[in-house]
Amino acid sequence: MKRYDLRHLKENFYDRMIELIEKDLKPKEVGIFLFEIGDFSAIQKSADIIKESGHELMNSLKFNEVDWTIVVKRKAN
């Protein structure tokens, strides 16, 4: 399991998140991603992008007032 802080990317974290899942996580490995939520649209968009990529969204929760955490399992390949 690896943890990634993508808050510094603001609302432009999607490409980096998928890149990390596919290049830094092993098949079936879990990654925890932290990002800023802004207007909450990032939550649904991140879930959609993960599903479209074939990975599994395992959990999604509010971390504090401005940050969100999602837990993703990389697909088996």
Backbone as JSON, one array per atom type, in Angstrom:
{
  "sequence": "MKRYDLRHLKENFYDRMIELIEKDLKPKEVGIFLFEIGDFSAIQKSADIIKESGHELMNSLKFNEVDWTIVVKRKAN",
  "N": [[0.85, -1.17, 0.0], [0.54, 2.18, -0.87], [0.89, 5.7, -0.32], [-0.25, 8.78, -1.64], [0.14, 12.22, -2.0], [-1.67, 14.52, -3.55], [-2.51, 17.08, -3.34], [-1.21, 19.46, -3.97], [-1.55, 19.75, -6.66], [-4.01, 20.8, -7.06], [-7.08, 21.06, -8.8], [-6.13, 19.62, -10.93], [-5.28, 16.92, -10.85], [-5.93, 14.44, -11.93], [-4.72, 13.1, -14.23], [-2.16, 12.62, -13.2], [-2.78, 10.98, -11.03], [-3.79, 8.62, -12.29], [-1.5, 7.94, -13.73], [0.27, 7.33, -11.6], [-1.08, 5.15, -10.46], [-0.9, 3.26, -12.55], [1.83, 3.08, -13.1], [3.31, 3.07, -10.74], [2.13, 1.47, -8.82], [1.85, -1.99, -8.08], [0.21, -4.73, -9.79], [-2.95, -5.34, -8.38], [-2.23, -4.0, -6.09], [-2.78, -1.55, -3.51], [-3.5, 1.9, -3.45], [-3.46, 5.04, -1.77], [-4.92, 8.1, -2.19], [-4.68, 11.54, -1.78], [-6.42, 14.54, -2.16], [-7.47, 17.93, -2.96], [-10.83, 19.0, -2.53], [-12.42, 21.17, -3.44], [-15.12, 22.16, -5.28], [-16.54, 19.8, -5.01], [-16.98, 18.38, -7.4], [-14.76, 17.02, -8.21], [-14.73, 14.65, -6.85], [-16.7, 12.85, -7.91], [-15.76, 12.84, -10.54], [-13.18, 11.74, -10.25], [-13.85, 9.17, -9.38], [-15.2, 8.24, -11.66], [-13.13, 8.29, -13.57], [-11.35, 6.42, -12.52], [-12.91, 4.08, -12.67], [-13.3, 3.94, -15.48], [-10.71, 3.39, -16.23], [-10.41, 0.84, -15.43], [-9.69, 0.15, -12.88], [-10.2, -0.41, -9.3], [-12.27, 1.36, -7.18], [-12.04, 1.56, -3.86], [-12.64, 2.94, -1.52], [-13.87, 6.09, -0.42], [-13.57, 9.11, 1.1], [-14.14, 11.96, 3.21], [-11.46, 13.85, 4.32], [-10.72, 16.11, 5.79], [-11.81, 19.52, 6.2], [-11.19, 20.52, 3.62], [-9.95, 18.55, 2.13], [-9.88, 15.37, 0.45], [-9.92, 11.82, 0.48], [-9.17, 8.97, -1.41], [-9.25, 5.47, -1.93], [-7.68, 3.16, -3.9], [-7.55, 0.2, -5.82], [-5.25, -1.27, -7.92], [-5.87, -2.68, -11.13], [-5.75, -6.19, -11.98], [-4.37, -6.85, -14.27]],
  "CA": [[0.0, 0.0, 0.0], [1.31, 3.43, -0.97], [0.1, 6.92, -0.12], [0.16, 9.86, -2.54], [-0.47, 13.51, -1.7], [-1.83, 15.25, -4.81], [-3.16, 18.36, -3.04], [-0.5, 20.56, -4.62], [-2.01, 19.84, -8.06], [-5.37, 21.38, -7.04], [-8.05, 20.26, -9.56], [-5.45, 19.0, -12.07], [-4.59, 15.73, -10.33], [-6.45, 13.2, -12.52], [-3.71, 12.41, -15.05], [-1.08, 12.15, -12.32], [-3.31, 9.87, -10.24], [-3.81, 7.43, -13.15], [-0.1, 7.6, -14.0], [0.81, 6.67, -10.42], [-1.72, 3.83, -10.34], [-0.45, 2.34, -13.58], [3.29, 2.94, -13.18], [3.97, 2.95, -9.44], [1.5, 0.39, -8.06], [1.87, -3.32, -8.68], [-1.14, -5.27, -9.97], [-3.72, -5.62, -7.16], [-1.75, -3.19, -4.96], [-3.68, -0.48, -3.14], [-2.94, 3.24, -3.28], [-4.3, 6.03, -1.1], [-4.7, 9.39, -2.84], [-5.22, 12.69, -1.07], [-6.56, 15.69, -3.05], [-8.4, 18.98, -2.53], [-12.14, 18.76, -3.14], [-12.99, 22.34, -4.1], [-16.59, 22.19, -5.4], [-17.01, 18.41, -4.92], [-17.06, 17.7, -8.68], [-13.57, 16.16, -8.33], [-15.01, 13.34, -6.24], [-17.35, 12.01, -8.91], [-14.88, 12.72, -11.71], [-12.11, 10.78, -9.93], [-14.47, 7.83, -9.38], [-15.46, 7.88, -13.06], [-11.84, 8.04, -14.24], [-10.83, 5.15, -12.0], [-13.73, 3.02, -13.26], [-12.99, 3.88, -16.92], [-9.37, 2.83, -16.36], [-10.48, -0.57, -15.06], [-9.22, -0.06, -11.51], [-11.3, -0.53, -8.34], [-12.37, 2.35, -6.11], [-12.39, 0.79, -2.67], [-13.17, 3.8, -0.49], [-13.82, 7.52, -0.71], [-14.04, 9.78, 2.3], [-13.68, 13.31, 3.51], [-10.32, 13.8, 5.23], [-10.94, 17.28, 6.65], [-12.71, 20.47, 5.55], [-10.86, 20.81, 2.22], [-9.26, 17.44, 1.5], [-10.61, 14.12, 0.24], [-9.06, 10.65, 0.33], [-9.74, 7.81, -2.08], [-8.43, 4.26, -1.88], [-7.83, 2.53, -5.2], [-6.79, -1.02, -6.08], [-4.9, -1.41, -9.33], [-6.4, -3.89, -11.75], [-4.85, -7.34, -11.95], [-3.67, -6.92, -15.58]],
  "C": [[0.89, 1.24, 0.0], [0.35, 4.61, -0.83], [0.66, 8.03, -0.99], [-0.6, 11.14, -2.17], [-0.48, 14.33, -2.99], [-2.47, 16.62, -4.59], [-2.5, 19.52, -3.76], [-0.92, 20.76, -6.08], [-3.38, 20.49, -8.2], [-6.32, 20.49, -7.85], [-7.43, 19.57, -10.78], [-4.69, 17.74, -11.68], [-4.95, 14.44, -11.06], [-5.4, 12.43, -13.32], [-2.59, 11.85, -14.19], [-1.54, 10.96, -11.49], [-3.29, 8.58, -11.06], [-2.39, 6.99, -13.47], [0.51, 6.86, -12.82], [0.21, 5.28, -10.23], [-1.08, 2.85, -11.31], [1.06, 2.14, -13.63], [3.97, 2.69, -11.84], [3.37, 1.84, -8.57], [1.63, -0.92, -8.81], [0.44, -3.78, -8.89], [-1.72, -5.73, -8.62], [-3.22, -4.86, -5.93], [-2.71, -2.01, -4.75], [-2.9, 0.83, -2.97], [-3.95, 4.15, -2.61], [-3.93, 7.39, -1.68], [-5.42, 10.49, -2.07], [-5.26, 13.87, -2.04], [-7.53, 16.7, -2.46], [-9.72, 18.81, -3.25], [-12.73, 19.96, -3.84], [-14.51, 22.29, -4.1], [-17.22, 20.79, -5.41], [-17.12, 17.7, -6.27], [-15.87, 16.75, -8.87], [-13.83, 14.76, -7.78], [-15.64, 12.4, -7.26], [-16.46, 11.79, -10.12], [-13.77, 11.71, -11.44], [-12.65, 9.36, -9.92], [-14.72, 7.35, -10.8], [-14.17, 7.51, -13.79], [-11.25, 6.71, -13.79], [-11.6, 3.98, -12.62], [-13.41, 2.83, -14.75], [-11.62, 3.24, -17.17], [-9.32, 1.35, -15.97], [-9.98, -0.88, -13.66], [-10.43, -0.05, -10.57], [-11.21, 0.57, -7.29], [-12.88, 1.62, -4.88], [-13.03, 1.64, -1.58], [-13.0, 5.24, -0.92], [-14.37, 8.24, 0.5], [-13.41, 11.15, 2.48], [-12.6, 13.22, 4.58], [-10.39, 14.93, 6.24], [-11.81, 18.25, 5.87], [-12.43, 20.69, 4.06], [-10.26, 19.63, 1.46], [-10.12, 16.19, 1.45], [-9.59, 13.0, 0.03], [-9.83, 9.56, -0.42], [-8.73, 6.68, -2.01], [-8.73, 3.47, -3.15], [-6.98, 1.26, -5.26], [-6.53, -1.11, -7.57], [-5.45, -2.72, -9.88], [-5.33, -4.98, -11.83], [-3.98, -7.45, -13.18], [-4.1, -8.1, -16.31]]
}
